[in-house]
Amino acid sequence: MARKPALSLVSPSSGEMVDGLSRSSVLYNLLKQDLLHGAFSPGEKLTMVALSNRYAMGASSVREALSRLSSEGLVERIDQKGFRVASLDWSELPILLETRCQLEALALRDSIRRRNSEWEERLVLLVHRLSKAPRSLATDKYVLNPAWEELHAQFHQALLANCASRWLRQFCVSLTDDAYRFRQVAASRNYSRRDEAEHVGIFNACISGDEDTAVRLLEAHYRHTAALTQTAVS
């Protein structure tokens, strides 16, 4: 599941459906993007009143969205006290990295074995667009570029899209979201430019059917990111 671009805010009187989605689903998407992008600090309390005002949504929609995000681990439920942003335990980053490498290796191998022209064309388009988009909106510091983040998420999702196991794909999405939160915190403190050749190398190995090289390059890509992330907060 790729991270979606921010949706337009809606007024409480605009009905129960927005662009075909329930109001709670709209809020879920908005709040999830803000959580992932670091709009709220880890451990910050999320109050019904503040969120209702921020997103122009009713309390029932806020409560439902928070419950969904709690089940995904992005929000923590406080006994009898509401919700807060899930904390980040930096000691868990190496464990997250190893788990992600192991599971995505399985998914990527299966996806490559099932490759077809549609899958390859999708990757060609994404790697081209990703190479043209700047990661940061500023050159001297990190300023979130939603367009790059969306393309980046779509590229990594597309790599695994042919994997037959929906459970494995879902696990990979959850790990990606957790890793993204760590990366965003680090990027805001110490922006490190990256060479898009990493993505191109993974792409080339995938469309040529070279499973071993694709997995090796994907793992190296994640380990490089984790190393930069850890350095930024050390």
Secondary structure, DSSP 8 states (H G I E B T S, - for coil): -----------TTS-SEETTEEHHHHHHHHHHHHHHTTSS-TT-EE-HHHHHHHHT--HHHHHHHHHHHHHTTSEEEETTTEEEE----GGGHHHHHHHHHHHHHHHHHHHHHT--HHHHHHHHHHHHHHHHS-SBSSSSS--B-HHHHHHHHHHHHHHTTT-S-HHHHHHHHHHHHHHHHHHHHHHHHS-----THHHHHHHHHHHTT-HHHHHHHHHHHHHHHHHHHHHHH-
